[in-house]
């Protein structure tokens, strides 16, 4: 039989992984997989488990939120020949599920991961050497994902992020940065920046996402210049969400494969909804077609 490692976060989705464990394992077994199930024990445990065990399996499937998926990807990126990755989304926002076109019913997502889906190559990012699946961001609102308490996420879902985001408005401050990318340089004050390879961020569809190619070795980059007032904050995000031109007003948009962000103070980052560290010099690199991930049809 083919062997599959199933890594799941037992606290994700109001404990849904534990409730759906037996039906999901049944789906895998009926699809011809011999399954080893591993419930994560703490933050970072999925990375360790996949790093130590993943090389012995033909397929790795994880169940949880975007953070669990990011941890599993980090483990796979340490393997010389990483196996195919499947994903069962159980989180509050599930941006990766939108990009991968996955159903939100666990048994249906398990069927996709087990064989009904389509394996395809995906670019994986690295921020200062640390892998991320779909987005690295800094500035306004980026602390919302990892500052929002888990019980609030479980109770209110996506609304929890919005409530926490509004509470963070008084703390918005710009960063003076030099941004070097693929032979170009920009220097300015920015209150928000996002480097991504995704069709969805924060539960919202990326504008003009029909132009996003997930395996071309290029990130979509958005920078919003310094606001003068909260009205400018609103206008900046409105531009980000709705602007039809590549760059306009406060928004700077471009594609790049490698970027260096240099500031006069450490720049805190969020990667895949979790705290990604902070340094004065930050390097973001695209690892083209680094992993094969199962998508919906």
matplotlib code that plots the C-alpha trace (Angstrom):
import matplotlib.pyplot as plt

x = [0.0, 1.0, 2.0, 0.6, 1.6, -1.4, -0.4, -3.3, -3.7, -6.3, -7.2, -7.9, -11.5, -13.0, -11.4, -13.0, -9.9, -10.5, -14.2, -13.6, -10.6, -12.3, -14.2, -11.0, -8.9, -11.6, -11.5, -7.7, -7.9, -10.6, -8.3, -5.6, -3.4, -1.8, -2.0, 0.2, -1.6, 0.2, -1.6, 0.7, 1.6, 2.7, 3.7, 6.4, 5.8, 4.4, 7.7, 9.7, 7.5, 7.5, 11.3, 11.9, 9.3, 8.1, 10.9, 9.6, 6.2, 4.8, 2.4, 2.0, -1.4, -2.0, -5.2, -5.5, -5.3, -2.8, -0.3, -0.3, 0.1, 3.0, 4.7, 4.4, 5.8, 8.8, 9.4, 9.1, 11.5, 14.2, 13.9, 16.0, 13.1, 9.9, 6.7, 3.5, 1.5, -2.2, -4.2, -7.5, -8.4, -9.8, -8.7, -10.6, -9.6, -8.1, -6.5, -4.5, -7.7, -9.1, -5.9, -5.8, -9.6, -10.3, -13.7, -14.2, -15.9, -13.1, -14.2, -14.4, -11.0, -9.6, -10.9, -9.1, -5.9, -6.1, -6.3, -9.3, -7.3, -4.6, -0.9, 0.8, 4.1, 4.0, 6.5, 7.4, 8.8, 11.6, 11.9, 15.4, 15.7, 12.3, 9.8, 6.3, 3.4, 1.5, 2.3, 4.9, 3.8, 4.7, 3.1, -0.6, -2.8, -0.2, -0.1, -3.8, -3.5, -1.0, -2.3, -5.9, -6.5, -7.3, -10.6, -11.7, -10.9, -12.8, -15.9, -16.1, -14.1, -13.1, -14.9, -12.3, -9.6, -11.7, -12.3, -8.7, -7.7, -9.9, -8.4, -4.9, -5.5, -4.0, -0.7, -0.1, 3.3, 5.3, 8.7, 11.4, 12.7, 15.0, 13.5, 15.8, 14.3, 15.6, 17.9, 15.5, 15.4, 12.6, 13.1, 10.2, 8.1, 5.6, 2.9, 2.2, 3.9, 2.9, 4.9, 2.7, 1.9, -1.8, -5.3, -6.6, -5.3, -7.1, -10.2, -10.4, -9.8, -6.7, -7.8, -7.1, -6.0, -6.4, -3.0, -1.4, 0.7, 1.5, 4.6, 6.3, 9.0, 7.6, 5.9, 3.1, 4.4, 2.3, 3.5, 1.4, 3.1, 2.9, -0.6, -1.3, -4.5, -6.9, -8.7, -5.5, -5.3, -8.8, -8.0, -4.7, -6.5, -9.3, -6.6, -5.1, -8.4, -10.0, -7.4, -7.4, -4.0, -0.8, 0.3, -1.6, -1.8, -0.4, -0.1, 3.1, 2.6, 5.2, 6.4, 9.8, 11.7, 14.0, 13.7, 15.9, 14.2, 16.6, 15.5, 16.9, 15.1, 14.0, 11.0, 8.5, 7.0, 4.0, 4.3, 1.3, -0.6, 2.2, 5.0, 7.9, 10.7, 12.2, 15.5, 16.9, 17.8, 15.3, 15.7, 12.6, 13.3, 11.1, 11.9, 10.3, 8.3, 9.8, 6.9, 4.1, 0.7, -2.7, -5.3, -9.0, -10.1]
y = [0.0, 3.6, 5.3, 8.7, 10.9, 12.8, 15.7, 17.6, 20.4, 19.1, 22.7, 24.1, 24.9, 24.5, 21.1, 20.0, 17.9, 15.5, 15.2, 14.4, 12.2, 8.8, 9.9, 11.5, 8.4, 6.3, 8.4, 7.9, 4.1, 3.7, 5.6, 3.0, 4.8, 3.3, 6.2, 7.3, 10.0, 12.6, 15.2, 18.3, 18.9, 22.5, 25.4, 24.4, 20.7, 20.1, 21.3, 19.0, 16.0, 16.5, 17.1, 13.9, 11.7, 13.2, 11.6, 8.1, 8.8, 9.2, 11.9, 14.2, 15.7, 18.3, 19.5, 22.9, 26.6, 28.5, 28.4, 24.6, 24.4, 26.9, 24.8, 21.6, 23.4, 24.5, 20.9, 19.8, 22.5, 20.9, 17.5, 16.7, 15.1, 16.4, 14.3, 15.6, 17.8, 17.7, 20.1, 19.9, 23.5, 24.0, 27.5, 30.8, 32.5, 29.7, 31.9, 28.9, 26.9, 29.7, 29.7, 25.9, 25.7, 23.3, 22.5, 23.4, 20.1, 18.0, 14.7, 16.3, 18.0, 14.7, 13.1, 15.8, 15.2, 11.5, 11.4, 13.3, 16.5, 17.6, 17.8, 20.9, 22.7, 25.8, 28.6, 28.9, 32.0, 32.5, 35.5, 35.6, 31.9, 31.0, 29.5, 30.9, 29.6, 32.6, 36.0, 38.0, 41.4, 44.3, 47.4, 48.3, 45.5, 42.7, 42.0, 41.2, 37.5, 36.5, 38.9, 37.7, 35.2, 31.6, 31.5, 34.7, 33.2, 30.0, 32.0, 34.8, 33.5, 36.2, 38.9, 38.4, 39.7, 42.7, 43.7, 43.3, 45.3, 48.3, 48.3, 48.5, 51.7, 54.1, 52.2, 52.6, 54.0, 54.2, 52.7, 54.4, 51.8, 51.2, 48.4, 46.7, 44.3, 42.6, 45.6, 48.3, 50.6, 52.4, 54.5, 56.0, 55.9, 53.0, 52.0, 48.7, 46.1, 42.7, 40.2, 37.3, 34.4, 33.9, 34.6, 35.5, 37.5, 37.9, 36.3, 38.7, 37.9, 39.6, 42.1, 41.1, 37.7, 36.2, 37.7, 35.8, 32.8, 30.6, 28.9, 31.6, 32.4, 35.9, 37.5, 40.0, 43.0, 45.8, 48.8, 51.6, 54.9, 56.9, 58.1, 61.6, 60.7, 57.7, 58.8, 58.2, 54.7, 54.0, 55.4, 53.4, 50.1, 51.0, 51.5, 48.2, 46.4, 48.0, 49.8, 48.6, 50.1, 48.3, 51.3, 54.4, 57.0, 55.7, 52.2, 50.8, 47.4, 45.3, 41.7, 40.5, 37.3, 38.6, 41.7, 43.3, 45.6, 47.9, 50.2, 52.3, 50.1, 46.4, 45.7, 43.3, 40.8, 38.5, 35.4, 33.2, 34.8, 34.3, 36.5, 36.2, 38.0, 41.5, 42.7, 45.9, 44.1, 41.6, 39.3, 37.8, 35.2, 33.1, 29.4, 28.5, 25.3, 24.1, 21.9, 19.9, 20.6, 18.9, 21.4, 21.0, 20.4]
z = [0.0, -0.5, 2.7, 3.9, 6.8, 8.2, 10.4, 12.1, 14.6, 17.2, 18.3, 14.9, 13.8, 17.3, 17.5, 14.3, 13.3, 16.2, 15.5, 11.8, 12.4, 11.9, 8.7, 7.2, 7.9, 6.3, 3.2, 3.0, 3.6, 0.9, -1.5, -0.9, 1.6, 4.7, 7.1, 10.0, 12.0, 14.1, 16.2, 16.8, 20.4, 20.4, 18.1, 15.7, 16.2, 12.7, 11.2, 13.4, 12.7, 8.9, 8.9, 10.8, 9.3, 5.9, 3.8, 4.5, 3.0, -0.6, 0.5, 3.5, 4.3, 7.0, 8.6, 10.4, 9.6, 7.4, 10.3, 10.4, 6.6, 6.9, 9.5, 7.4, 4.4, 6.5, 7.4, 3.7, 2.6, 4.7, 2.8, -0.2, -2.1, -0.5, -1.0, -2.5, 0.0, 0.5, 2.7, 4.7, 5.7, 9.2, 10.2, 10.7, 7.4, 5.1, 2.5, 1.2, 0.7, -1.6, -3.6, -3.8, -4.6, -1.8, -0.2, 3.4, 4.3, 5.8, 4.2, 0.8, 1.2, 2.3, -0.9, -2.9, -0.9, -1.2, -5.0, -6.5, -6.7, -9.1, -7.9, -9.3, -8.7, -6.4, -5.6, -2.0, -0.4, 2.1, 4.5, 5.9, 5.1, 6.8, 4.4, 3.9, 1.8, 0.5, 2.1, 4.0, 5.2, 7.4, 8.9, 9.4, 10.5, 10.0, 13.7, 13.7, 12.8, 15.5, 18.1, 17.9, 20.7, 19.5, 21.5, 19.8, 16.4, 17.3, 18.5, 15.9, 12.9, 10.4, 12.4, 15.1, 12.8, 11.8, 15.5, 16.4, 13.3, 14.3, 17.8, 16.2, 14.2, 16.8, 16.7, 12.9, 12.2, 8.9, 8.2, 6.2, 3.9, 0.9, -1.2, -3.7, -6.2, -9.4, -10.2, -9.1, -6.0, -4.2, -1.0, 0.9, 4.0, 4.0, 6.4, 4.8, 2.5, 1.2, -0.7, -1.8, -4.1, -3.5, -4.7, -1.2, 1.8, 5.1, 3.7, 0.7, -2.9, -4.3, -7.0, -10.6, -9.3, -12.8, -13.4, -10.5, -11.7, -8.8, -10.3, -12.3, -9.8, -9.2, -6.2, -6.3, -4.3, -2.9, -0.9, 0.5, 1.2, 4.4, 5.3, 6.7, 8.4, 9.1, 5.9, 4.0, 5.6, 4.3, 0.9, 0.7, 1.4, -1.0, -3.7, -2.8, -3.1, -6.1, -8.2, -11.8, -12.7, -11.6, -9.4, -8.5, -5.7, -2.5, -3.9, -5.5, -7.2, -9.1, -9.5, -8.2, -7.5, -4.8, -2.6, 0.1, 2.6, 4.5, 7.3, 10.2, 12.7, 12.9, 10.6, 12.2, 9.7, 9.6, 7.5, 6.8, 9.7, 12.3, 13.6, 11.3, 13.2, 12.7, 11.4, 9.9, 6.7, 5.4, 2.4, 0.6, -2.0, -4.3, -4.5, -7.9, -8.0, -4.7, -3.7, -5.3, -3.7, -4.4, -5.7, -6.3, -9.9]

ax = plt.figure().add_subplot(projection="3d")
ax.plot(x, y, z, "-o")
ax.set_aspect("equal")
plt.show()
